[in-house]
Amino acid sequence: MALLPANLSFSRQVLPLLALVGMLLGVAYIATTLPDRRTAEPAEQPPKPADELAEGPRVAGTGLVEPASEIIDIGSALSGLVTRVNVVPGDRVAAGDVLFAVDPRAARAQLAEAEAAIREARAAIAEARAARATAREQLALYEAIEDPAAVSRAEVIRAEGEEAAATSRLNLARARLAAAEARAASVRTDLDRLTVRAPIAGEILAVNVRPGEFVATQGGGSSVPFIQMGQTDPLHVRVDIDENEAARVEIGAPAMISPRGAAEIRVRAEFVRAEPQVVPKRQLTNSAAERVDVRVLQLIYALPAEARESDAFRVGQQVDAFIPATGEHGAGEQE
């Protein structure tokens, strides 16, 4: 190399020095980028059974907290603009309480038309009755005359025709009255349906409608329920048990329930029922379109009152459940 001193060799002195510097830099980089392998306590305690389930046969499953009535999706029977919303999430309502109302002006106009048609039909009935009574009196006078030649046959036929015509008008007016009354009853029903009421006593869980928004019937509008509610006293837990473990579950035994991420909290939940059908697991989205290859047996348990009062369990929350198992072939768990 022309730039190096005559007594300095690049291949024998400079190149090995560069290799040594590169190796030192590589060692330093590796040493500073190694992951921290020191052990530490986990941020969340994993779920674990307690008491007699700690050493005995058991089956584990994941569950979802739900109201005792399950979640009720409230819709609207008729489309229209929302004029008022009477509830917010967390409210407790009684059966029949108004949740929200849809603009009733169109229905009230239809009711006014139906009531006008009722009044018109009643007036037509009164007129037809009066005309029929007059015609019948005229016929009675003609029949009371002893001399047949005193009244022409044409007059008698005319009176009979007027009586028949009045009877026909009366029947028609009665039919129109019945139709108008039926129409009025239908509109009154629609008016009542425009006011959406709570089907049961319970707690409002979600409100997805606001005054001024247009709501459509569930067949032609959004699939999102306008209001969700349920009976949250008591709370239930729907536990999914893998079908491979379903035969081992001791049906009827209480379960040990812990909130997800809070394994130190354990409550004893009483068995309520087992769903008769094994269904595809759809706990994450609660949708039949959720793509899974797992089928589960669903067991329903009731949480104790103190669990609800402590706010440790809320509707829609995932929990871990441990249930006693039958048999003596180990304490297998479903994760």
MOQUI-V626255 format. One line per field, one symbol per residue. phi: phi as a letter, one per 30 degrees, with the letter a starting at -180 (. if undefined). burial: I if it has 16 or more other C-alpha atoms within 10 Angstrom, else O. Layout:
phi: ???
burial: ???
This chain:
phi: .dddeddccddcbdddddddddddddddddddcdddcddbdddbdddadbhdddccdabcacbbdbdddidcdccbdbdlddcabcbbejdcbcdjddcabcecddddddddddddddddddddddddddddddddddddddddddddddbdddddddddddddddddddddddddddddddddddddddddddcdcddbdlcdcabcbbejdcccdddbbdddddbcbadcbcdcbcccceddcddcdddjddcccbddibddcbbccddcacddcdbddbddchcddddbcccbccccbcddddddddidbbejddbcbbbecdibcjcdbcc
burial: OOOOOOOOOOOOOOOOOOOOOOOOOOOOOOOOOOOOOOOOOOOOOOIIIOOOIOOIIIIIIIIIIIIIIIIIOIIIIIIIIIIIIOIOOOOIIOOOIIIIIIIIOOIIOIIOOIIOIIOIIIOIIOIIIOIIOIIIOIIOOIOOOOOOOOOOOOOOOOIIOIIIIIIOIIIIIIOIIOIIIOIIOIIIOIIOIIIIIIIIIIIIIIIOIOOOOOIIOIOOOOOOIIIIIIIIIOIIIIIIIIIOIIOIIIIIOIIIIIIIOOIOOIIIIIIIOIOOOIOIIIIOOOOOOOOOOOIIIIIIIIIIOOIOOOOOIIIIOIIIIIIIIIOOOOIOIOO
